[in-house]
Structure formats: C-alpha cells, structure tokens
Amino acid sequence: MENPHEQVQNALLARVITNVEKLNEAIIVLNRVLQDVNRENMNVELLSQMWENYQRNVLFNLESTDSLEKPI
C-alpha cells in the first residue's frame, strides 16, 4: 500500500518542475527580446553621444572666441 502523502508530494513536485521549465523558457525569450532591444538602441546611444560631444565642442568654441551670449 502506497503512502498517500507521497502521491501528493510527487504530484506537487511534478507541477513545480513543469512550472520551473516554463519559467526558464520565458526567461530565455525575455533575454532574447532584451538583446534585440539593446541592439536596436545602439544607434540611439551613438547619436546621443555624438550630440553631447557636438554640444561640448560648440560651447568650448563659443567660450574661446567670446561669442557666447547670455540667455534671454
């Protein structure tokens, strides 16, 4: 005669294992999507860095030529 608690525990363990497998699959998909998003954002990041450098250079040039005017 089998232990009824063992049957319940085995059923619960099987459910936990199934849910963990599903969770792992979802995390793999999430990681893949995040990699795609990061890859797509690389151009935006590059443009942002270029713009920041441009602003810094313009400010330096305006200050060095005394052409920088005070804001209104």
PyMOL CGO cylinders between C-alpha atoms (Angstrom):
from pymol import cmd
from pymol.cgo import CYLINDER

trace = [
    CYLINDER, 0.00, 0.00, 0.00, 1.42, 3.31, -1.10, 0.3, 1, 1, 1, 1, 1, 1,
    CYLINDER, 1.42, 3.31, -1.10, 1.69, 6.35, 1.11, 0.3, 1, 1, 1, 1, 1, 1,
    CYLINDER, 1.69, 6.35, 1.11, -0.99, 8.91, 0.07, 0.3, 1, 1, 1, 1, 1, 1,
    CYLINDER, -0.99, 8.91, 0.07, 1.27, 11.76, 1.18, 0.3, 1, 1, 1, 1, 1, 1,
    CYLINDER, 1.27, 11.76, 1.18, 3.95, 10.52, -1.19, 0.3, 1, 1, 1, 1, 1, 1,
    CYLINDER, 3.95, 10.52, -1.19, 1.50, 10.64, -4.09, 0.3, 1, 1, 1, 1, 1, 1,
    CYLINDER, 1.50, 10.64, -4.09, 0.54, 14.22, -3.23, 0.3, 1, 1, 1, 1, 1, 1,
    CYLINDER, 0.54, 14.22, -3.23, 4.17, 15.21, -2.87, 0.3, 1, 1, 1, 1, 1, 1,
    CYLINDER, 4.17, 15.21, -2.87, 5.05, 13.60, -6.22, 0.3, 1, 1, 1, 1, 1, 1,
    CYLINDER, 5.05, 13.60, -6.22, 2.17, 15.43, -7.90, 0.3, 1, 1, 1, 1, 1, 1,
    CYLINDER, 2.17, 15.43, -7.90, 3.25, 18.75, -6.36, 0.3, 1, 1, 1, 1, 1, 1,
    CYLINDER, 3.25, 18.75, -6.36, 6.86, 18.13, -7.33, 0.3, 1, 1, 1, 1, 1, 1,
    CYLINDER, 6.86, 18.13, -7.33, 5.81, 17.39, -10.91, 0.3, 1, 1, 1, 1, 1, 1,
    CYLINDER, 5.81, 17.39, -10.91, 3.85, 20.67, -11.01, 0.3, 1, 1, 1, 1, 1, 1,
    CYLINDER, 3.85, 20.67, -11.01, 6.82, 22.59, -9.62, 0.3, 1, 1, 1, 1, 1, 1,
    CYLINDER, 6.82, 22.59, -9.62, 9.16, 21.05, -12.20, 0.3, 1, 1, 1, 1, 1, 1,
    CYLINDER, 9.16, 21.05, -12.20, 6.73, 21.89, -15.03, 0.3, 1, 1, 1, 1, 1, 1,
    CYLINDER, 6.73, 21.89, -15.03, 6.36, 25.47, -13.83, 0.3, 1, 1, 1, 1, 1, 1,
    CYLINDER, 6.36, 25.47, -13.83, 10.12, 25.91, -13.50, 0.3, 1, 1, 1, 1, 1, 1,
    CYLINDER, 10.12, 25.91, -13.50, 10.60, 24.62, -17.05, 0.3, 1, 1, 1, 1, 1, 1,
    CYLINDER, 10.60, 24.62, -17.05, 8.01, 27.11, -18.32, 0.3, 1, 1, 1, 1, 1, 1,
    CYLINDER, 8.01, 27.11, -18.32, 9.69, 29.90, -16.33, 0.3, 1, 1, 1, 1, 1, 1,
    CYLINDER, 9.69, 29.90, -16.33, 13.08, 29.03, -17.83, 0.3, 1, 1, 1, 1, 1, 1,
    CYLINDER, 13.08, 29.03, -17.83, 11.60, 29.15, -21.34, 0.3, 1, 1, 1, 1, 1, 1,
    CYLINDER, 11.60, 29.15, -21.34, 10.01, 32.53, -20.62, 0.3, 1, 1, 1, 1, 1, 1,
    CYLINDER, 10.01, 32.53, -20.62, 13.30, 33.90, -19.29, 0.3, 1, 1, 1, 1, 1, 1,
    CYLINDER, 13.30, 33.90, -19.29, 15.12, 32.70, -22.41, 0.3, 1, 1, 1, 1, 1, 1,
    CYLINDER, 15.12, 32.70, -22.41, 12.56, 34.50, -24.58, 0.3, 1, 1, 1, 1, 1, 1,
    CYLINDER, 12.56, 34.50, -24.58, 12.83, 37.62, -22.40, 0.3, 1, 1, 1, 1, 1, 1,
    CYLINDER, 12.83, 37.62, -22.40, 16.63, 37.62, -22.69, 0.3, 1, 1, 1, 1, 1, 1,
    CYLINDER, 16.63, 37.62, -22.69, 16.39, 37.27, -26.46, 0.3, 1, 1, 1, 1, 1, 1,
    CYLINDER, 16.39, 37.27, -26.46, 13.96, 40.18, -26.71, 0.3, 1, 1, 1, 1, 1, 1,
    CYLINDER, 13.96, 40.18, -26.71, 16.12, 42.33, -24.42, 0.3, 1, 1, 1, 1, 1, 1,
    CYLINDER, 16.12, 42.33, -24.42, 19.13, 41.62, -26.63, 0.3, 1, 1, 1, 1, 1, 1,
    CYLINDER, 19.13, 41.62, -26.63, 17.11, 42.76, -29.66, 0.3, 1, 1, 1, 1, 1, 1,
    CYLINDER, 17.11, 42.76, -29.66, 16.04, 45.95, -27.85, 0.3, 1, 1, 1, 1, 1, 1,
    CYLINDER, 16.04, 45.95, -27.85, 19.62, 46.69, -26.80, 0.3, 1, 1, 1, 1, 1, 1,
    CYLINDER, 19.62, 46.69, -26.80, 20.83, 46.11, -30.36, 0.3, 1, 1, 1, 1, 1, 1,
    CYLINDER, 20.83, 46.11, -30.36, 18.18, 48.49, -31.71, 0.3, 1, 1, 1, 1, 1, 1,
    CYLINDER, 18.18, 48.49, -31.71, 19.06, 51.13, -29.11, 0.3, 1, 1, 1, 1, 1, 1,
    CYLINDER, 19.06, 51.13, -29.11, 22.75, 51.17, -30.03, 0.3, 1, 1, 1, 1, 1, 1,
    CYLINDER, 22.75, 51.17, -30.03, 22.13, 53.71, -32.81, 0.3, 1, 1, 1, 1, 1, 1,
    CYLINDER, 22.13, 53.71, -32.81, 20.22, 55.98, -30.45, 0.3, 1, 1, 1, 1, 1, 1,
    CYLINDER, 20.22, 55.98, -30.45, 23.01, 55.76, -27.89, 0.3, 1, 1, 1, 1, 1, 1,
    CYLINDER, 23.01, 55.76, -27.89, 25.64, 56.55, -30.52, 0.3, 1, 1, 1, 1, 1, 1,
    CYLINDER, 25.64, 56.55, -30.52, 23.65, 59.55, -31.76, 0.3, 1, 1, 1, 1, 1, 1,
    CYLINDER, 23.65, 59.55, -31.76, 23.24, 60.77, -28.19, 0.3, 1, 1, 1, 1, 1, 1,
    CYLINDER, 23.24, 60.77, -28.19, 26.99, 60.57, -27.58, 0.3, 1, 1, 1, 1, 1, 1,
    CYLINDER, 26.99, 60.57, -27.58, 27.71, 62.38, -30.84, 0.3, 1, 1, 1, 1, 1, 1,
    CYLINDER, 27.71, 62.38, -30.84, 25.25, 65.14, -29.97, 0.3, 1, 1, 1, 1, 1, 1,
    CYLINDER, 25.25, 65.14, -29.97, 26.73, 65.53, -26.49, 0.3, 1, 1, 1, 1, 1, 1,
    CYLINDER, 26.73, 65.53, -26.49, 30.23, 65.87, -27.96, 0.3, 1, 1, 1, 1, 1, 1,
    CYLINDER, 30.23, 65.87, -27.96, 28.96, 68.37, -30.51, 0.3, 1, 1, 1, 1, 1, 1,
    CYLINDER, 28.96, 68.37, -30.51, 27.35, 70.49, -27.78, 0.3, 1, 1, 1, 1, 1, 1,
    CYLINDER, 27.35, 70.49, -27.78, 30.52, 70.40, -25.71, 0.3, 1, 1, 1, 1, 1, 1,
    CYLINDER, 30.52, 70.40, -25.71, 32.63, 71.45, -28.71, 0.3, 1, 1, 1, 1, 1, 1,
    CYLINDER, 32.63, 71.45, -28.71, 30.26, 74.28, -29.65, 0.3, 1, 1, 1, 1, 1, 1,
    CYLINDER, 30.26, 74.28, -29.65, 30.28, 75.56, -26.08, 0.3, 1, 1, 1, 1, 1, 1,
    CYLINDER, 30.28, 75.56, -26.08, 34.08, 75.43, -25.97, 0.3, 1, 1, 1, 1, 1, 1,
    CYLINDER, 34.08, 75.43, -25.97, 34.40, 77.26, -29.29, 0.3, 1, 1, 1, 1, 1, 1,
    CYLINDER, 34.40, 77.26, -29.29, 31.89, 79.93, -28.32, 0.3, 1, 1, 1, 1, 1, 1,
    CYLINDER, 31.89, 79.93, -28.32, 33.63, 80.49, -24.98, 0.3, 1, 1, 1, 1, 1, 1,
    CYLINDER, 33.63, 80.49, -24.98, 37.08, 80.61, -26.54, 0.3, 1, 1, 1, 1, 1, 1,
    CYLINDER, 37.08, 80.61, -26.54, 36.02, 83.21, -29.12, 0.3, 1, 1, 1, 1, 1, 1,
    CYLINDER, 36.02, 83.21, -29.12, 33.98, 85.21, -26.59, 0.3, 1, 1, 1, 1, 1, 1,
    CYLINDER, 33.98, 85.21, -26.59, 30.92, 84.71, -28.75, 0.3, 1, 1, 1, 1, 1, 1,
    CYLINDER, 30.92, 84.71, -28.75, 28.81, 83.07, -26.07, 0.3, 1, 1, 1, 1, 1, 1,
    CYLINDER, 28.81, 83.07, -26.07, 25.81, 85.23, -25.30, 0.3, 1, 1, 1, 1, 1, 1,
    CYLINDER, 25.81, 85.23, -25.30, 23.86, 85.10, -22.09, 0.3, 1, 1, 1, 1, 1, 1,
    CYLINDER, 23.86, 85.10, -22.09, 20.41, 83.50, -22.33, 0.3, 1, 1, 1, 1, 1, 1,
    CYLINDER, 20.41, 83.50, -22.33, 17.42, 85.79, -22.56, 0.3, 1, 1, 1, 1, 1, 1,
]
cmd.load_cgo(trace, "trace")
